Amino acid sequence: MSWFRDEGGVLVLTLHVQPGAKRTEIAGLHGEALKIRLAAPPIEGRANEALLRFIADRFGVPLRNVELRQGGQSRHKRIAISGSAVAPESLLSGGV
């Protein structure tokens, strides 16, 4: 199993999120999830909002094309992205 998969044109990412970090960045793989450090605190949904904006920016899509499918209150999240031409693997190599 990989940290991402294509479900009929919709890219689904499995993420491990660490809120309250010094800066927002991709930290590599964490088991079978992509680890993302977020500068936003885990208060009142701010971390989730920051995560969705970060993902939309990285994949070059509008925020409305990014959806939190699972893990609203958890560090382990599943995110769906539609309409992106960016290859998920490029996030690990520092691309985009």
N, C-alpha and C positions, 0 to 999 in steps of 0.2 A: 504494500500500500504506500502511496505517495502522499505528500502534503497538499496536493492539488489534483483535481480531475475535471474533465470536461463532461458536462451533462447536457448534451444536445445544444451546444453553443453557449451555455452558461458555465462559467468557470467557478468551481467551488473550492475554496481554500480552507485548510485546517490550520488554525493558528494557536500559538501559545503566547499570550499577551502579558507583559510585565508593566503595569502602570506605575507612575511616579518616578520614572527614570530621569536622568539628567537631560537627555535629549531623545527625540523620536528617531528610531533607526531600526533597520533589519539586523538581527543578531545571529542569523544562521539557522540551522535546524535544531530542533529540540525533540528528539524521538522522531515521531512521524508527523510533526507539525513544524511550521515556520515560526520562529520566535521573533516577536516584535517588541521592542522597548518603546514605551510611550511616555512622553514628558507630562501628559495630562494626569491629574489625580483621579482615582476611582471613586469620584463623588458625583452624585446626581447625574449619572450617565455621561459625564464629560469625557471619560476615557473611551467609551464606545463611539462617541461622536468624533473624537480626534482620530480614532482608528479608521473609521469609515472615510474620513477626509484624506487621510494618509494613503489608504488603499486606492481611492479614486484618483488621487494625484499620480501615484506610481503606475497605475494601469491606463492613465490618460482617458478616463471616462468621467462624465458628470456624476455628482454625488448620488443622483437618483438611480444610477445604474448599479449601485453597491448596496447590498442588503445583508443585514445581520440575521442569519438563519437560526443560529443556536448559540447559547452561552452568554446571554445578556448580563448575567450576574456572576459569570465564571471567567477564569483566565483562559480556559479552553474554549475557542470559538470557531464557528463555521460561517464563512462569508461567501456570498454569491455575487459574481460580477458578470454583467452582460455588456456586450458590445465592445470588448477590448481586443486590440490586435497585438497586445504585448504578451510575449511568452513568459510564463511564471518563472521559468528557470533563470531568466535574466535578472531577477531580483537577487539571487544568490551570488551572481558574478559581478554585482555592482553596476549592472546596466541600468538603463532608463534614466 
